[in-house]
């Protein structure tokens, strides 16, 4: 078969491992040919391709990013976009397409599938917010990067008796924040799922410091919001999928904590460092298993499906179900984090 592969949305450690695995099994086991689409759906829309075979995948397993490039192009927001995508697939003789992405990229895959494209999805995102899979590759790496940073923030915070607010990614789910907060020993973890109360946070910090702790690290998810009417936050631009560009809550929080408690407070926004660099062993293994499972799906004709991890097994779920709902943080996990809040 002639199989196209694309990577869409924000990049994520492990993307190259998926590509490598699908190509390796496709070429060796099934005798497939591959076409790499550049920059996510933009490549399909505009017919931007690159050669893709086992040779092209040598050495990419430990490399972050994606050799195919990525973008947040949404063909359904472009006049005639879906038809152009279908025409590209037809003209290049693509029998099947493997789309590696998050909610947005897979949402397009699902809709294009309804219009006749033969697509298989692979879930990726550092945010871990896709339902139907217990975990996405990239998440483990992002959490580890945050924990390494928090460990470093602790020692400098202790030297200076400071509060440090550490802002992490995750969009509208607090998975990165809560995992990094628990593993990093945060004095507070603020997530989008539960609007925060600035008075309560400050009271906890004062209590903690009155007990002899003079340094605290507060982890805040970029999508965390204050309880209605308690703090004024800025609203940002939106992308082609209508998502707000998040970031900046950490600075606001640091200013407020310092103003209200008198403790010297600094903010660190980890930003894209969380998405860069080499994937952890866990993510390499998961990504490799997903890549192998995706090419198997193609040969089983399981189009309109996404591969997923459930109870340690790789399974197939309908794309529609996979993108229907955001997976938010388990309240039980938040309770664990809260035990260490003061
Ligand atoms: O979805 C992954 C993610 O890293 C989010 O955590 C973050 O909000 C967003 O992408 C950032 O997007 P961009 O790279 O376009 O700034």
Boltz pocket constraint, residues with backbone or C-beta under 6 A from the ligand:
constraints:
  - pocket:
      binder: B
      contacts: [[A, 10], [A, 11], [A, 102], [A, 125], [A, 126], [A, 127], [A, 169], [A, 170], [A, 171], [A, 222], [A, 244], [A, 246], [A, 275]]
      max_distance: 6.0
